[in-house]
Amino acid sequence: MDLGFVAVQFLNGLASASSLFLTAAGLTIIFGVTRIVNFAHGSLYMLGAYCALSLLAAMGPWASTPTGFWLAVLAAAAAVGTIGIVVEVGLLRPIYRAPELFPLLLTFGLVLIVQDLVKYLWGPEDVLGPRAPGLASFVRIFGYRFPQYDLLLIAIGPLALLAIWLLFHRTRFGILVRAATEDREMVEALGVNQRLLFTSVFFLGATLAGLAGALQIPRQAATPFMDLDIIVEAFVVTVIGGMGSVAGAFLAALLIGELHAFGILLFPRITLVLVFLVMAVVLVLRPSGLLGRPEAPSAASRHDSFPPLRPFGWRALATVAVVLVLLLLLPIFVSEYGLKVAIDTLVFALFATSLGFLMGPGGLISFGHAAWFGLGAYAAALLVDHLGARMEVTFLAAPLAAGLGASLFGWVIVRLSGVYLAMLTLAVAQILYAIAFQWVELTGGDNGLIGIWPPEWARGRTVYYYLVLAVTLSGLALLGRATFAPFGYALRGIRDSQPRAEAIGIDAPFHRWLAFAFSGALAGLAGCVYTFSNGSIDPSLLAIPTSVDALVMTLLGGIHAVSGPAIGALAFTLLEDLVMPLTDYWRALLGAIIVLLVLGFRDGLAGSLERRFATKG
């Protein structure tokens, strides 16, 4: 590589870093004050791009002038900021006192709504934006062409950092924001209007995201799924830099921008996960990110709001017995397709409940639980495909493999907490996804492995249904037993107050690590069962959408209730099966249902029902 090429690649990395910094800065500012993990931040970025395109189209000839172009960019950013106010006031403000996972679920519902809204308003095709007037040409750098517009973007990043620094250090608003980042309860106690502060911060963060999206239209086409691409990288940047640290986000954006520029040249085999590897290394060495600080006790997760888990009372047990009878009779009344849906529901019930055990009693948030689901699935498929193992053997080997994998990575993961822990689980899942995708000789790559069917005795759909029912009920019973065993009580003690738990002799890291491995093993068992049900496997089982589905199921049902994740899996599966055929815009309908459930059922679908049926004491 000659000097000119290296220089141009370096500048490309800086240009990408500027846009990424604007998006991540808004995300980290919102989290620093409100403690909301805003999954819909990428949707605000996408709306910024599409709003700018619409404004430019409406301007006519004036859009080809520098004044018109930049006015459209700024107006689009302001419009997205206004949308942010509506979201904060109308949807997020009512659930600020709810556990922090519920805003995450609500913002995921918003992602689904905005995706279909964009497709409805602007169409599913990519939309190309105009070049920036006056900056449509290029400059030569050591003989290589480099766009003038990208030079401007390189300058915008540091200027934005300077503007944010001045805002936070030279204005009363900025002082309040920094104080709220340190201790928002104390700020509220001093008489500051916390609602107005939260709304202002959300407006600022949304405006930055909208500005970042609007600035991208001369560089790339706007697509209905560009939100998911940017939100993952924005989370990575925010976590590497340190949640709540704008300067850290700037440094992390520079790092990620240059990794994108040079990674495919220097590390072509690991390009897919290079940023996640870097994030994992940073979190292991600096658990709070490059410039982040450990969370203050007041900013910790609100586990004290969790109602106590109680064993089933007689009415709940009677309900379970009725459900069990219905499940046993189900093959008589449903079609072949209905049995397939029932099998998938049982599998996801076990998968979601394993995550619910980790998040509820364990108090550990995982964004990458698909890692263990996929690891168990691949263990089963590889044993059958390469070694000719019988299905019965894989039912033992798959959870063992997933449990060993979870214990290996979990030894480091459980040392973290909060969003940092969640993002490290996501990094591990992405690393395993890349291995499955690129190790073609072993895993089949993106084609996966096919022909992984049950043996002849279990080949019939009805027989396999009863086998899955037995495995699922056994797994659920094991999880329920662990929840109310001394081990489960110790986990809840650690979750609610780790210093108190350690003061009475409980080894908190060991118990958290054991819970992580146990949860991973049962997720691997669910993945094994899923493999034989579908007869094939591919890397998508390890991908982010699989983890998101498990998270949504768990939160829909409620982590406050033992049966919550299983009920959430049933609700989510039925919603997908019943809603999808109704309309092309099924994502928006599903997202609206999720938002309504979050607003109307703070404890999840099962929370209030299970507490009503629970025994006292």
Secondary structure by P-SEA (a helix, b strand, c coil): ccaaaaaaaaaaaaaaaaaaaaaaaaaaaaaacccccccaaaaaaaaaaaaaaaaaaaaccccccaaaaaaaaaaaaaaaaaaaaaaaaccccccccccaaaaaaaaaaaaaaaaaaaaaaccccbbbbbcccccccccccccbbbbaaaaaaaaaaaaaaaaaaaaacccaaaaaaaaaaacaaaaaaaccaaaaaaaaaaaaaaaaaaaaaaaacccccccccaaaaaaaaaaaaaaaaccccaaaaaaaaaaaaaaaaccccccccccccaaaaaaaaaaaaccccccccccccccccccccccccccccaaaaaaaaaaaaaaaaccccccaaaaaaaaaaaaaaaaaaaaaaaaacccccccccaaaaaaaaaaaaaaaacccccaaaaaaaaaaaaaaaaaaaaccccccccaaaaaaaaaaaaaaaaaaacccccccccccccccccccccccaaaaaaaaaaaaaaaaaaaaaaaacaaaaaaaaaaacaaaaaaaccaaaaaaaaaaaaaaaaaaaaaaaaaaaacccccccccaaaaaaaaaaaaaacccccaaaaaaaaaaaaaaacccccccaaaaaaaaaaaaaaaccccccaaaaaaaacccc
